[in-house]
């Protein structure tokens, strides 16, 4: 017996993954992950709880990694104000 038994569960798992991923990439004003997971359990009581937990944890982890990578790019862009400010602070200390 696998974690996902039918194509319908596969669609629910894929949709859940996408929703949780987006919720964790959004830096602010997004509901917590547990709300999405609880909603699936409430709407589909026969869903495999272990599958929901694994899909949710994987999506949340990958979403946070994507957020960290994207925010690192935004902060460290060449020519950005923060880069110029940090260079100015280093020059001022000498």
Secondary structure, DSSP 8 states (H G I E B T S, - for coil): --S--SHHHHHHHHHHHHHHHHHHHS-SS---HHHHHHHHHHH-TTS-HHHHHHHHHHHHHHHHHHHHHHHHHHHT-TT-HHHHHHHHHHHHH-
